[in-house]
Amino acid sequence: MTENSLKTNSAVYCSLNELEGLAQEKLNRMTFDYYAGGAGDELTLRDNIDAFNRIKLFPRMLVDSSKLNMEVEILGTRLASPLMIAPMAFQRLAHEHGEIAMARAAGRAGCGMVVSTLATSSMEEIAEAGSTPLWFQLYVYKDRQITVDLLERAAAAGFKAIVVTVDSPVLGRRFRDMRNLFHLPSHLKCGNLTGALQSIPEKEGDSGLAAYIASMYDVSLTWESLRWITKQTKLPVLVKGVLRADDTKLAIENGAAGIIVSNHGGRQLDTTVATIDALSDVVNAANGKVPVIVDGGIRRGTDILKALAFGAKAVLVGRPMLWGLALEGEDGVYKVMETLKDELRNALILSGYPDVTSVDRSLLGS
Ligand SMILES: Cc1cc2nc3c(=O)[nH]c(=O)nc-3n(C[C@H](O)[C@H](O)[C@H](O)COP(=O)(O)O)c2cc1C
């Protein structure tokens, strides 16, 4: 498979699993490793995918699938399919248009997008570029005024929800980034921040990002801090990085309007449970009070179907979007989304669940 053979089929890719190798040829080593890699021995990174493969489907037959519904609504955000782009930092490392290209592609495909605090364009520029509903992902800095400012700007720019990431008080031990001395080249900046916070400089003998986070992020955050954040904004606040039933209950008690089951794509604490294996407990604990979303290792329509069957309302997809961006810019991201939508459409019909909102656990044989 060559890059040219991918381009001849202009509508979709054959399989997202082929994209990583092609993107690797285009990206420099520091960027590819930062995108592809995980923490520690990358066991969770691999297990997120393997866990989906272990789950088997029990399709039902002879269900009228002439009317297919893939639309969902989550916290007032309407999506053409239960698919959103996960928040990912530094997208202009992949392509000069970075987050702007992502937002435009998401608009064309009717998918949502979560914009990272560490985006390489400002949230206002991204909001202007795309017609898609955007959510803003928040990292909490030691200086709380930064959080207040980011929340106000997100609301003013028309973002529909806030996603607070709780699994990253420090960065995971990412050996690839340590070896490559990961940093942000000086022509790129963190567009949502100002002054010294905009740059991720090189650090001798370490990942520049790990050093940045160690010095800037607030490691003293608690559930009380979540409550404080929810009081600073009128937007619904989702908590990203929950893997346990007790934390789900604490999140809801402290004002969370939604839960995102995530292990940060295996980039934080290695040997953490695969997200699809954690989803069921979180859904049970949420008990229908708030929507649950999942990310990590979703590469196929059947993966989305399995997440829905366990009770997720939608999924976030990370790395494949970056591979599409690196390969073909906005068009590549659009094709990644259309590929997943096509595969989901196919899987819904073949499993006998033509409406995404009616997929249930019986599809998993239980
Ligand atoms: C390159 C990269 C950068 C990321 N940056 C962020 C970030 O800034 N904020 C955040 O909450 N999650 C971040 N994540 C985690 C993703 O939001 C998501 O949880 C993860 O990528 C999902 O797994 P997947 O890549 O297997 O789909 C990042 C992931 C990657 C791959």
The ligand as an SDF file (V2000), in Angstrom:
LIG
                    3D

 31 33  0  0  0  0  0  0  0  0999 V2000
   -0.7390   13.3670   20.2970 C   0  0  0  0  0  0  0  0  0  0  0  0
   -1.7770   13.3480   21.3570 C   0  0  0  0  0  0  0  0  0  0  0  0
   -1.9940   14.4890   22.1210 C   0  0  0  0  0  0  0  0  0  0  0  0
   -2.9680   14.4880   23.1110 C   0  0  0  0  0  0  0  0  0  0  0  0
   -3.2180   15.6430   23.7930 N   0  0  0  0  0  0  0  0  0  0  0  0
   -4.2240   15.6740   24.6880 C   0  0  0  0  0  0  0  0  0  0  0  0
   -4.5900   16.8840   25.3080 C   0  0  0  0  0  0  0  0  0  0  0  0
   -4.0230   17.9400   25.0420 O   0  0  0  0  0  0  0  0  0  0  0  0
   -5.6040   16.8520   26.2050 N   0  0  0  0  0  0  0  0  0  0  0  0
   -6.2730   15.6910   26.5290 C   0  0  0  0  0  0  0  0  0  0  0  0
   -7.1890   15.7050   27.3470 O   0  0  0  0  0  0  0  0  0  0  0  0
   -5.9660   14.5380   25.9170 N   0  0  0  0  0  0  0  0  0  0  0  0
   -4.9670   14.4920   25.0170 C   0  0  0  0  0  0  0  0  0  0  0  0
   -4.6890   13.3240   24.3670 N   0  0  0  0  0  0  0  0  0  0  0  0
   -5.4890   12.1190   24.6470 C   0  0  0  0  0  0  0  0  0  0  0  0
   -6.6830   12.0330   23.6920 C   0  0  0  0  0  0  0  0  0  0  0  0
   -7.6230   13.0360   23.9660 O   0  0  0  0  0  0  0  0  0  0  0  0
   -7.4060   10.6850   23.7830 C   0  0  0  0  0  0  0  0  0  0  0  0
   -7.7220   10.4160   25.1250 O   0  0  0  0  0  0  0  0  0  0  0  0
   -6.6320    9.5270   23.2140 C   0  0  0  0  0  0  0  0  0  0  0  0
   -5.8310    9.9240   22.1220 O   0  0  0  0  0  0  0  0  0  0  0  0
   -7.5990    8.4490   22.7310 C   0  0  0  0  0  0  0  0  0  0  0  0
   -6.9230    7.3450   22.2880 O   0  0  0  0  0  0  0  0  0  0  0  0
   -6.6610    7.0030   20.7340 P   0  0  0  0  0  0  0  0  0  0  0  0
   -5.5630    7.8970   20.2820 O   0  0  0  0  0  0  0  0  0  0  0  0
   -6.2530    5.5570   20.8110 O   0  0  0  0  0  0  0  0  0  0  0  0
   -7.9510    7.2040   19.9600 O   0  0  0  0  0  0  0  0  0  0  0  0
   -3.7080   13.3060   23.3780 C   0  0  0  0  0  0  0  0  0  0  0  0
   -3.4920   12.1690   22.6020 C   0  0  0  0  0  0  0  0  0  0  0  0
   -2.5480   12.1780   21.5960 C   0  0  0  0  0  0  0  0  0  0  0  0
   -2.3570   10.9460   20.7660 C   0  0  0  0  0  0  0  0  0  0  0  0
  1  2  1  0
  2  3  1  0
  2 30  2  0
  3  4  2  0
  4  5  1  0
  4 28  1  0
  5  6  2  0
  6  7  1  0
  6 13  1  0
  7  8  2  0
  7  9  1  0
  9 10  1  0
 10 11  2  0
 10 12  1  0
 12 13  2  0
 13 14  1  0
 14 15  1  0
 14 28  1  0
 15 16  1  0
 16 17  1  0
 16 18  1  0
 18 19  1  0
 18 20  1  0
 20 21  1  0
 20 22  1  0
 22 23  1  0
 23 24  1  0
 24 25  2  0
 24 26  1  0
 24 27  1  0
 28 29  2  0
 29 30  1  0
 30 31  1  0
M  END
$$$$
